[in-house]
Amino acid sequence: MSEHSAADIQTEKLAYLNAWDALGKLSVGEWPNAFSNLYSADVAWHGPHPINTHQGAANVVEHFWQPFLTAFPDLERRDDIVMGGSFKGGKWIGATGYYTATFTHNWLGIRATGGVVNIRYGEFSRMDSGKICEVYVIVDILDIMHQADCWPSILPRSRGPLDRVPGPATRDGITRMLNPPGESEQSLKLVEAMIKGLMEYDGTHLNSMAQERFWHPQMMWYGPAGIGTCRQLSGFQKVHQIPFLGAFPDRRGGDHKARLGDGAFVGSTGWPSVRATHSGPWQGCAPTNRAISMRVMDFWRREDKLLRENWVFIDMIELLLQMDVDIMSTLK
């Protein structure tokens, strides 16, 4: 299948942005009937556990949006990054940001607080004729639990802080203009070289990956709840990389649904995109020595020749379930 032109991708990105802008001008009660302007009738929707996969716009509205909008009836979507690209013949849009709302009714067993909640999300949507026909969504459910003061007692606290994650420091994560193709290609090549470096891990020494070749000295890494935020390569290694490699030393990537470069930004997701053996303790879980997989999303921002910011999503609830830790059952 041939790749699509930059103009084709831009047309779909504008359709995506315009559809969400139109929803934002409606009352939330009008959203369910208006989703036909966003989704194709037979959309394949893939969300985090315990919501998981639903086929068809009507099922997506019934099983995700209606409970979500009931719990958060004044929902407002605030995108920090919206980017587009072509991958394996598909036209893809990657987006991340927050839904901000008042938490008025219980959701997924999480008790409503009656106060403001900021719901972090990552999303990759394959577009066709101006509508989403396939989409992968991670909502940081653990972070909602943190805000609702019902952090699971069976999990340790995040190693890094769980502040509200900022958008790009450059405040340019949403562009409605075409980016120079050379800029997009440079960003994508840098990320792919960095990932190749990660795969050079010798099983013992972090310097075997030589990650300082790719990261800015003041890099920021914004991880999911359970891991948290860290700064500089040394902070990233302490907060995430050392525990992660100890638990999953044979981790390998693959099965990507999308990997996109758009100007200074790169986005990637797989469902799952990481496979490994759970060989060491992680998140308070003793090693099971089982094969596990991870639903992952990443967004990166390149600054000159180095990566400066990285927004990371992992479907933590689904991953922990593979380790015999059922987070959702703790809410019952």
C-alpha positions as CSV (number, residue, x, y, z in Angstrom):
1,M,0.0,0.0,0.0
2,S,1.3,3.4,-0.9
3,E,1.9,6.1,1.7
4,H,-0.2,9.3,1.6
5,S,0.9,12.8,0.7
6,A,1.4,15.5,3.3
7,A,-1.6,17.3,2.0
8,D,-3.8,14.1,2.4
9,I,-2.6,13.9,6.1
10,Q,-3.3,17.5,6.7
11,T,-6.8,17.2,5.3
12,E,-7.5,14.4,7.8
13,K,-5.8,16.3,10.7
14,L,-8.0,19.3,10.0
15,A,-11.1,17.1,9.9
16,Y,-10.2,15.6,13.2
17,L,-9.5,19.0,14.9
18,N,-12.7,20.5,13.4
19,A,-14.8,17.6,14.7
20,W,-13.5,17.9,18.2
21,D,-13.9,21.7,18.0
22,A,-17.5,21.2,17.0
23,L,-18.1,18.8,19.9
24,G,-16.6,21.4,22.3
25,K,-19.3,23.9,21.3
26,L,-22.1,21.6,22.3
27,S,-23.4,20.7,25.6
28,V,-22.1,17.3,26.8
29,G,-25.7,15.9,26.6
30,E,-25.6,16.5,22.9
31,W,-22.3,14.6,22.4
32,P,-23.7,11.1,21.9
33,N,-25.8,12.1,18.9
34,A,-22.9,14.2,17.5
35,F,-20.3,11.4,17.5
36,S,-21.5,10.4,14.0
37,N,-19.4,13.4,12.8
38,L,-16.3,12.0,14.4
39,Y,-16.6,8.2,14.1
40,S,-17.4,6.0,11.1
41,A,-20.4,3.8,11.8
42,D,-18.2,0.7,12.0
43,V,-15.3,2.2,13.9
44,A,-13.0,-0.2,15.7
45,W,-12.4,1.3,19.2
46,H,-9.7,0.0,21.5
47,G,-9.5,1.4,25.0
48,P,-7.8,0.6,28.3
49,H,-8.8,-2.3,30.6
50,P,-11.5,-2.8,31.8
51,I,-13.2,-1.1,28.8
52,N,-11.2,-2.7,26.1
53,T,-12.5,-3.2,22.5
54,H,-15.9,-2.2,21.0
55,Q,-16.9,-2.4,17.4
56,G,-19.2,0.2,15.9
57,A,-20.0,3.7,16.9
58,A,-23.2,2.8,18.7
59,N,-21.3,0.3,20.9
60,V,-18.6,2.9,21.6
61,V,-21.1,5.4,22.7
62,E,-23.0,2.9,24.9
63,H,-20.0,1.2,26.6
64,F,-17.5,4.1,26.9
65,W,-19.0,7.6,26.2
66,Q,-22.3,7.4,28.0
67,P,-20.8,6.1,31.3
68,F,-17.9,8.6,30.9
69,L,-20.2,11.5,30.3
70,T,-22.5,10.6,33.1
71,A,-19.6,10.5,35.5
72,F,-18.1,13.8,34.1
73,P,-21.0,15.7,32.8
74,D,-19.2,19.1,32.2
75,L,-16.4,17.4,30.3
76,E,-14.0,19.6,28.4
77,R,-11.2,18.3,26.1
78,R,-7.9,20.1,26.1
79,D,-5.4,18.8,23.5
80,D,-1.7,19.5,24.1
81,I,-0.4,17.7,21.0
82,V,-2.2,16.8,17.8
83,M,0.0,15.4,15.0
84,G,-0.5,13.5,11.8
85,G,1.3,11.0,9.6
86,S,1.1,8.0,7.3
87,F,1.9,4.5,8.5
88,K,1.6,1.3,6.6
89,G,-0.9,2.8,4.2
90,G,-3.1,4.4,6.9
91,K,-3.6,8.1,7.6
92,W,-3.1,8.5,11.4
93,I,-3.7,11.3,13.9
94,G,-2.0,11.1,17.3
95,A,-3.3,13.3,20.2
96,T,-2.6,13.7,23.9
97,G,-3.8,16.1,26.5
98,Y,-6.5,16.2,29.3
99,Y,-10.2,16.0,29.8
100,T,-11.1,18.4,32.6
101,A,-14.4,17.9,34.4
102,T,-16.3,17.7,37.7
103,F,-16.4,14.1,38.9
104,T,-20.1,13.9,39.9
105,H,-20.9,10.1,39.5
106,N,-18.9,7.0,40.1
107,W,-17.0,5.6,37.2
108,L,-15.6,2.1,36.9
109,G,-16.1,1.7,40.6
110,I,-14.0,4.9,41.4
111,R,-16.0,6.9,43.9
112,A,-16.9,10.4,42.6
113,T,-15.2,13.3,44.5
114,G,-17.6,16.1,43.5
115,G,-14.5,18.1,42.6
116,V,-12.4,18.8,39.6
117,V,-10.5,15.9,38.0
118,N,-8.0,16.1,35.1
119,I,-8.0,13.0,33.0
120,R,-4.9,12.3,31.0
121,Y,-5.3,10.6,27.7
122,G,-3.4,9.4,24.7
123,E,-5.1,8.5,21.4
124,F,-4.1,7.3,17.9
125,S,-6.8,7.4,15.3
126,R,-6.8,6.1,11.7
127,M,-8.8,8.4,9.5
128,D,-10.8,7.7,6.4
129,S,-12.7,10.4,4.5
130,G,-12.7,12.7,7.5
131,K,-13.8,10.2,10.2
132,I,-12.1,7.9,12.6
133,C,-12.4,4.3,11.5
134,E,-9.9,2.8,14.0
135,V,-8.7,4.2,17.3
136,Y,-6.5,3.3,20.2
137,V,-7.1,5.1,23.5
138,I,-5.3,5.0,26.9
139,V,-6.9,6.9,29.8
140,D,-4.7,7.0,32.9
141,I,-7.1,5.3,35.2
142,L,-4.6,5.0,38.0
143,D,-4.1,8.8,37.9
144,I,-7.8,9.3,38.4
145,M,-7.6,7.0,41.4
146,H,-4.8,9.1,42.7
147,Q,-6.9,12.3,42.3
148,A,-9.9,10.6,43.9
149,D,-7.7,9.6,46.9
150,C,-8.3,5.8,46.4
151,W,-4.8,4.7,45.4
152,P,-4.7,0.9,45.5
153,S,-3.1,-0.3,48.7
154,I,-1.6,-3.2,46.9
155,L,0.6,-0.8,44.8
156,P,3.5,1.3,46.0
157,R,3.3,5.0,45.4
158,S,4.8,6.3,42.1
159,R,8.6,6.7,42.2
160,G,8.2,10.0,40.4
161,P,5.7,12.8,41.2
162,L,2.2,12.7,39.8
163,D,1.8,16.4,39.0
164,R,-0.4,17.5,36.1
165,V,1.7,16.8,33.1
166,P,2.4,19.9,31.0
167,G,2.1,20.2,27.2
168,P,5.1,21.0,25.1
169,A,7.4,23.7,26.5
170,T,7.3,25.4,23.1
171,R,3.5,25.6,23.2
172,D,3.3,24.4,19.5
173,G,1.9,20.9,19.8
174,I,-1.1,21.7,17.6
175,T,-0.4,22.9,14.1
176,R,-2.9,23.5,11.4
177,M,-0.2,24.3,8.8
178,L,1.9,21.8,6.9
179,N,5.3,21.1,8.5
180,P,8.4,20.9,6.3
181,P,8.9,17.2,5.3
182,G,12.6,17.3,6.2
183,E,11.7,18.3,9.8
184,S,9.3,15.5,10.3
185,E,11.8,13.0,8.8
186,Q,14.6,14.2,11.1
187,S,12.4,13.8,14.1
188,L,11.3,10.3,13.2
189,K,14.9,9.2,12.4
190,L,16.1,10.5,15.8
191,V,13.4,8.5,17.7
192,E,14.1,5.4,15.7
193,A,17.8,5.7,16.4
194,M,17.1,6.1,20.1
195,I,14.9,3.0,20.2
196,K,17.6,1.1,18.4
197,G,20.0,2.2,21.1
198,L,17.6,0.9,23.8
199,M,17.8,-2.5,22.1
200,E,21.6,-2.6,22.5
201,Y,21.2,-3.2,26.3
202,D,23.7,-5.8,27.3
203,G,21.7,-7.0,30.3
204,T,24.0,-5.4,32.9
205,H,25.2,-1.9,32.1
206,L,22.9,1.1,31.3
207,N,25.8,2.8,29.4
208,S,25.6,-0.1,26.8
209,M,22.6,1.8,25.4
210,A,24.5,5.1,25.2
211,Q,21.3,7.1,25.5
212,E,23.1,10.4,26.1
213,R,23.5,10.4,22.3
214,F,19.8,11.1,21.9
215,W,18.5,13.1,25.0
216,H,18.8,16.7,25.9
217,P,20.6,17.4,29.2
218,Q,17.4,18.8,30.6
219,M,15.1,16.2,29.2
220,M,11.6,15.7,30.7
221,W,9.9,12.2,30.8
222,Y,6.3,12.2,31.7
223,G,5.2,8.7,32.7
224,P,1.9,7.2,33.7
225,A,0.7,7.0,37.3
226,G,2.6,4.3,39.0
227,I,5.8,5.6,37.6
228,G,5.5,9.4,37.4
229,T,7.6,12.2,36.0
230,C,11.4,12.5,36.0
231,R,14.0,15.0,34.7
232,Q,17.4,14.4,33.1
233,L,18.7,11.1,31.9
234,S,19.9,10.2,35.4
235,G,16.4,10.9,36.8
236,F,14.9,8.7,34.0
237,Q,17.2,5.9,34.8
238,K,16.5,6.0,38.5
239,V,12.7,6.5,38.3
240,H,11.9,4.2,35.4
241,Q,14.6,2.5,33.5
242,I,16.5,0.6,36.3
243,P,13.3,-0.9,37.8
244,F,11.9,-1.6,34.4
245,L,14.9,-3.4,33.0
246,G,15.3,-5.3,36.3
247,A,11.7,-6.6,35.8
248,F,11.7,-7.1,32.0
249,P,15.3,-7.5,30.9
250,D,14.4,-9.3,27.6
251,R,11.8,-6.7,26.5
252,R,11.3,-6.3,22.8
253,G,9.2,-3.9,20.7
254,G,7.0,-4.6,17.7
255,D,3.5,-4.8,16.3
256,H,3.2,-1.0,16.0
257,K,-0.2,0.3,14.9
258,A,1.3,3.8,14.1
259,R,4.6,5.6,14.2
260,L,4.4,9.2,12.9
261,G,6.7,12.2,12.5
262,D,5.1,15.6,12.2
263,G,7.5,18.6,12.5
264,A,9.4,18.4,15.8
265,F,7.0,15.8,17.1
266,V,6.9,12.0,16.9
267,G,4.2,9.6,18.1
268,S,4.1,5.8,18.3
269,T,1.7,3.2,19.6
270,G,1.3,-0.6,19.6
271,W,-1.4,-2.9,20.9
272,P,0.7,-4.4,22.4
273,S,4.0,-3.0,21.3
274,V,6.2,-4.4,24.0
275,R,6.6,-8.1,24.9
276,A,8.8,-9.4,27.7
277,T,9.2,-12.0,30.5
278,H,8.3,-10.7,34.0
279,S,11.6,-11.8,35.5
280,G,12.0,-9.4,38.4
281,P,9.9,-7.4,41.0
282,W,8.0,-4.4,39.6
283,Q,5.3,-2.2,41.1
284,G,5.4,-4.4,44.3
285,C,4.7,-7.5,42.2
286,A,6.9,-10.5,42.7
287,P,8.2,-12.0,39.4
288,T,5.8,-14.4,37.8
289,N,8.3,-15.6,35.1
290,R,5.5,-15.3,32.6
291,A,5.4,-13.8,29.2
292,I,3.6,-10.4,29.3
293,S,2.7,-7.7,26.8
294,M,2.2,-3.9,27.2
295,R,-0.1,-1.5,25.4
296,V,2.1,1.6,25.1
297,M,1.9,5.1,23.6
298,D,4.7,7.6,23.3
299,F,4.9,11.2,22.1
300,W,8.3,12.9,21.8
301,R,9.4,16.5,21.0
302,R,12.7,17.0,19.3
303,E,14.7,20.2,20.0
304,D,17.5,20.7,17.5
305,K,19.3,17.3,17.3
306,L,18.1,15.9,20.7
307,L,14.9,14.7,22.3
308,R,13.7,17.2,25.0
309,E,10.3,15.9,26.1
310,N,8.6,12.4,26.2
311,W,5.0,11.8,27.1
312,V,4.4,8.1,27.9
313,F,1.3,6.0,28.4
314,I,1.1,2.4,29.5
315,D,-2.2,0.6,30.1
316,M,-1.1,-0.2,33.7
317,I,-4.3,-1.8,34.7
318,E,-4.1,-4.4,31.9
319,L,-0.4,-5.0,32.5
320,L,-0.7,-5.5,36.2
321,L,-3.6,-7.9,35.6
322,Q,-1.2,-10.2,33.8
323,M,0.8,-10.2,37.0
324,D,-2.2,-11.4,39.0
325,V,-2.9,-7.9,40.4
326,D,-6.5,-6.9,39.7
327,I,-6.6,-3.2,40.4
328,M,-10.3,-2.8,39.6
329,S,-11.3,-5.5,42.1
330,T,-9.9,-3.3,44.9
331,L,-12.7,-0.8,44.3
332,K,-15.4,-3.3,45.1
